[in-house]
Amino acid sequence: MPASTVLGRKTVKLNDLKMDPSSPVLPATILEQTALRLGCSPTDKKLAAYLDEEDELKNLRECFCIPKVKDLPPTDLSLANGEESCVYFAGNSLGLQPRKVKTYLDEELDKWARTGVHGHFNGQRPWALADECILDLMAELVGAQRHEVALMNGLTVNLHLQMYAVESQLQLHGLDVKKCMLMMQPREGEETLRTEDILAVIEKEGDSIAVILFSGVQYYTGQLFDIPRITKAGQEKGCFVGFDLAHAVGNVELHLHDWGVDFACWCSYKYLNSGAGGLAGAYIHEKHSQSIKPALIGWWGHDFKTRFLMENKLQLSKGINGFRLSNPPILLVCALQASLEVFGQTTMKALRRKSILLTGYLEYLIKHYYNEDKTNPEKPFVKIITPSQIEERGCQLTLSFSLPIKSVFKELEKRGVACDMREPNALRVAPVPLYNSFHDVHRFIEILGSAITSSKQTANNTVLSGSY
């Protein structure tokens, strides 16, 4: 049973958690009321243990290889227990390895060794059709029809093939980037874009815009954009609207077909856990299946029924399948299949529900311990750049520090935390609901306290040293 608590006379379960920020059932409410029922503080480790015990998705963690602290290169074993699993909050950069990857790779290497060329059309995973064997799982994750999705290439290659790798495509066509590419910036003093500002620009400039391209989740701030509203506003102005979903797929719920998104593409090595350089995905809405055709054509875009006749007469597949270039790389398919099968054990709705509470727990503890105290300017503090509204973020929180960011990051790494730093002053931490736990979040906060103390001491020593 999912975790539950009592608000007045009403029993609230994790299933009741809403995306609406005006809902009374927000993460902080669930955390505080659950702690009250347990007779402990929301900061107590007892709460994390309870939430993990009641987590309906907890068994999915067993599907992944969690690195040991001792195996992380930057770890200082005088500061951390090497035999513990690390706190892995870097899934926004590279997801963990699903345990079945090695099994599937071994199967294909064995088939290659035993049967050679016959592997193309034989076995559970025929090489010539390997990408199509997992297409339904991927289409489900992005909310698309099977024929609207293709697994191919890398993210940037797919952006180019869809003619929307903006800056270089403008240059390729002899256009002035400064005149032809409209970039949006947050308001002065703010870190993220406001939806009303995005819509206002579309309303004002839309008649002169050909293509609108946004990220689904912004890589630096972790902001989740309102994909359906941006899509609708752009299309009302006659624009093609597309999204780079590298940080969104496997992180938040997507309904590309129902939202009417024109095109999209994504990588699979972040939240989709397919390994570095993993096979990417692309999408074109079925409404464009007849009208939009690739500018660069490869033989795998030829209709399968006549692909191998070699008649030198192109019979292009409709929609996104016509954009495919080459036969799928079987070893990359294996890794992606292993991960997508884990997603297939649950739903994005259930993952998102856990993610909201998991990230809300991280936010709650950061604010409790590290909010800025203007009455005590000597106290180090942490600022959360990512929007506080749950419908405007995925699982990632981007943090900035009153202390030097590089020092804090280094101290975290020494203690067995895997996250990442982005210039100029951001630490990205991503508790991933597939394999991260509430205990991971509590450990991170404890370790963060130690890292901040050491960083502050280092900063003070530097100041004293420089004063002589």
N, C-alpha and C positions, 0 to 999 in steps of 0.2 A: 504493500500500500504506500502511496506517496505521502510525504510529510504533511502533517496538518496541524492546525492550531485553532484556538477559539478567539473570535473577535466578538465580544458581547455574547450573544447567544448563537452566533453564526459560526459554523465550522468552516474553516478555509483550508483548502488543499492546494498543492502546487498546480493541479489541473485548473484551478480557478484563476491563476495569474493572468492578467490581461495585458495587452499591448498598450491600452489606453492609459496615459500617464495620469489622467484624472480619476482613474479607478482607485477606490480605497485599498485595494489589495495590491500594493506595490511591494517590491523586495524588502525595503526597510520595515514595513509593517509586519510581514511574515516573519522576518528575523526576530524582531523585538517580541512579538507575541508568542512565538515558539520558545524563545529563551525564557519568557515569563512562565510558561507552562512547565518548562524543565527546571525552573527554580535557579536559573543562572543568568549571568550577564550575556548579552549578544556577542561580547568579545571572548567569551569562555570557549576553550577547546571542546567542551562538552557539546556545544551547539553544532560545531562542525561534524563531530562524530555522529550525532543524531541525524543530521541531514544526509550524511553519507549512508547511514544504515537504511534510511527510508527512501533513498534514491532508486527509482525504478530502472534507471539506466546504468547502475553501478557495474554490472557485469561486462559492459562493453570495454571497460578499461583493460580487462584481461585479454582482449583481442590485439593489444599493441605491446611492442617492446619499449619499456620505460628504462632509459639509461640509468646506470648507477652513478652516484656522485663521483666515485673514484675514477670513472672512465671519461669524465669531462676534462679536457686538457687544461682549462684555467684553474681547476680546483686546488685549493690549499687544504690538505688533509689534516692540518693542525687546527683548522677552523670548522671542519665539517666531518660527519660520519661517512666514510667512503662507501660503506655497504648499503646505505639508504638509497632509495630511488631519488633521483634529482627532482626538483620542482621545475617541470618543463612547461614554461609559459611562452614558447616560441612557435606555436603552431601556426601563427599568422605569417611566419617566414618559411618554415619547413615542418610539415606534420611528421608525427612519429611513424615508425614502420609497423604496418600491420603484420601480425605473426604469420599469416598465410602467404606472404610474399615469397619467402624462400621456397616453400613447397611448390608454388605455381611456377616459379622460375626453374626449379629442378625438373619439374615435369616436362617443360618445353625443351630444356637442354637435353634431357634424356631422349625425347622424341626426335630431336634433330640428330642426335648421335646414332639412333637406331634406324630412322627411316629416311633421313635426308630430305630431298625435295618433296616427298609424299606428305610431309607435314602441312603443306599448304591447304589441303582439302580433307584432311583426316584428323581424327581425335576430337576431344571435347572442345578444343579451342583451335579450329582450323586457322592457320596463319592468314590466309587471304580474307577471312571473315571475322578475324579476332575482335576488331573494334565493335562490330555489330553485335557480338555476343553479349556485350555489356551496355549497349545503347539504352535499353529500357531503364536500367538503374540510373543512368546519368540524366535521362530525360525527366524522370521522376523528381530528381533533386532540383532541377531548374524550372520545373513547372512548364514543360514543353511537350509537344507531340514528338513521337519518335522520329518522324521524317523531317523535323525542324532542327535536329541536332546532329552534329558530326564530331567524332573524336579524331583529332589530327594535329600534327605539327606542334609548335610552341605558341605561346600567347601572342608575341609580337608578329610572328609570321601570319597568324590568323587575322590580326589587325590590318596588316598590309594587304592580304588577299581580299578582305572586305573593303579595301580602299579607304580605311579610316585611321591609319596611323598618321595622325593629322599633320604634324610639322614636316616630316620627311616627305609625305605625299604632296603637300603644297609645294615644297622645293622641287620635287620631281616633275611637277607640272609647270614649273617656271613662275610660280606665284609668290608674292611677297608675304612672308609669314606674319610680319607685324600688321599688315593691313587685312589679312584674310583669316587670321585666327583670333577669336575673341576669348580671352581668358577671364575667369571670375576670381575675385579675391574677397576674403571676409571683410566686414566693416572694420574700420580703425578701432583697435583695442580689443577685437574679438578674434577667436581662433578658428571658428568654423563658419560655414556659409549658412545663411538663413534661407529657408525654402521660399519665402515670399520674395527675396531678392533674386533668386534664380528665375522664378516665374515672371518677375517684373522685367528682367532682361529679355526673356523669350518674347514677352508681349511687345516690348519696344523694338527689338531688333529682329524678331522672327521672320519677317518678310524677306530679309536679306540673308538669312542663314540657310545653308543647304543641309548641314549635318550637325546634330547635337550629340556630343559624346561626353558622358560622365562616368566616373567610377561608381560601382554600386555601393561600396564602402571605401572611403578614402584611406589610403595606406598609412598616412602620417598621423592624422587625427583620430582615425577610427570612426568617423562620422558615416552613418548610414543615410543615403539620400532617399527621398520619396520618389521611387522609380515610377509608380503609376501616374502620379501627378505631373512629373516632368515629361513623361511620355505623352500624356494627353495634351498638355500645353504646347509641346513642340509640334505634334501632328496637326493640331488645329491651325498652326501657322504654315503647314505644308512642309515641315522639316522631316527628314529621316532621323529617328532617335535611337541611339545605341548605347550600350553600357559595357565597360570593362569590369567584369565580375570577379577578378582575381581574388579579392578579399571578401567577397560576398558568398560565393558558392560554397556550400557545406557549412556556412556560418549563420546565415539567416534564411528565412523562407522566401522563395522566389516563385513567381507565377508568370513567367515571361509570355506565354501564349495568351492567357486571359487578360493580362495587362496590355497586350497589343504591341509590345516592344518590337521594333523593326529588326534589330540585329544585336548580337552580343557575342563576347568571347571571354574565355577564362583559362587560367592555368590550373593544374591539379596537384601541385606539390605543397600547397599551403594547407588549407583545411581539408583537402581531399586526400592528403597523405600518400601520394603516389611516388615520392622520392624526387631528388633533385633532377631537374630537366624532364619531369614527367610529361606524359601525353596531354595536350591541351584540348579544349572543346570550343565549338563555335555553334552559333544559332542564327537562323534567319526565319522570320515568321512565314507561315505557309501562304499568307496573302501575297507574298512577293515571289512565290515559287516559279511563276512564269515570266515575271518581268525583270528580275535581277539576275544577271549572269556574271560569271567571273571574268576579269580582265586577263588574268594569267591562268592558263589551263594546264592540268596535269592528267596523265592517263587514268588515274584512279577516279577522276570525275566523269569518266565515260560510263554509260549504263552497264551494269554488271552482266546482263544477258549477252552482250556482244563485246565485252571488254577484251576478251582473250582471242578474238578472231583476227586481230591485227590487220584490219581492212583499210587502215589509214582514212577512215571516214568517221568523224566525230558524232557520237550520239550522247549528248551531254545529259547527265542526270539533272533532275529538277531541284531547285532550291539549294540548300546548303550542301547537298551531296555532290553537286557539280563543282564545288570549290575544292574538293579533295585532290591532292596532288599525287601521292604515292601510297603503296601498300603499307598497312599499319605495322609499326615496330612491335613485334610480339612480346619482347621482354618488358617493354613499357606498358603494354596492355595487361600483362600479368600483375604488375604492381598496382595498377589502378583497379583492376578487378578485385583484388584482395581487400582494398579499402571500401569500394562501393558495396561489397557484400556486407560489410559491417553496418553501413548506413541502411542497407536493406533490412536489417534486424529491427529497425525502429522507424520513426518518421521525423521529418524536419520540424514538425509542430512540437513533438515531444522534446527533441533536442533544443529547440528554441526556448521552450518553457524552462528547462533546466538551466540553459545559458543565461537567461534573464536573472534568475536567482543567484547563480554562481558568480556572475559579474557584479550583481548588486551587492553580494556579500563582500567581495573585494572592495568595492566602492565604499561600503559602510565602514569597514575597518580602517581604510586609508583616511577617511574623513574623521573618524574617531580619534586616531592617534596623531595624524599629521596635518590637520588643518592649520592654516596660518593663524597665529595668535599675535595680534597687534599690540597686546599689552606686554608681550615677551619677545622682542625682536631678535633675541639670540637663539630662540628655538627654531631648529630646522623645520621646514614645512614642504609639503608635496601638493602640487596643483594638478587636478585632473583636467586635461584639455578636451577629452572626448565629451560629447553632450551628455547631460545627466538624464535626459528623457530616454526611456527605454526603447521607444520606437525610432530613435535617431542614432542607435549604435548597435553593433553586434557584440561579440564577446570581448573584443579588445578594448583596453583602457590605455590611453597615452598619458604619461605622467611627465611633469617637469618639476625640477627641484630647486630649492633655494641654495643648495650646495652644488659644487661642480659636478655635472652629470657624468663625466667620464670616471670620476672617483667612485661615485655610487655604483655605477655599472660594474666596475672592476671588483669592488667589494662583494657585490652580489654573486658574480661569477666565482670568486674564491670560495664561496659558501655553498656552491652546488645549485645555483639558480640559472636556468637557461631562459633568457629573454633577449631583446635586442635594443640597441641604441640607434637613434637616427639624429643626425645633425639637423639643426644646431643644438637642440636642448630637449630631446624627447627620449623617454624610455617606453617602449611598447611591451605591454604584458597582456597575454591572451589566455585566460583559463578556458580551455576547449572542452565542451560538454561530453564529447566522445570518450575522452580518457583522463580528464582532470577531475579532481575531487574537491570537496569543501575543505578537507584536511590539507590539500595542497595550498589552498588560499590562506589558511591559518598559518601554515609553515612559512609561506612567503612573507607575511606580515611580520612574523617573529624575526626572520632573517633580515628583512628590510631594516628593522630597528637596529640590529647589530651593524649592518652596512652603513647606515646613516651616522651612527656613533663613531665608527672608524673614519668615515669620510670627514666628519667635523673635526676630529682630532688631527687628521692629516692637514686640513685647511688651516687650523690654528697653528700648527707647527710651522707651516710654510710662511705664515704671516710673521711669526716670531723670528724665524730664520732670516727673513728679508728685512727685518727692522734693525739688524746690527750693522 
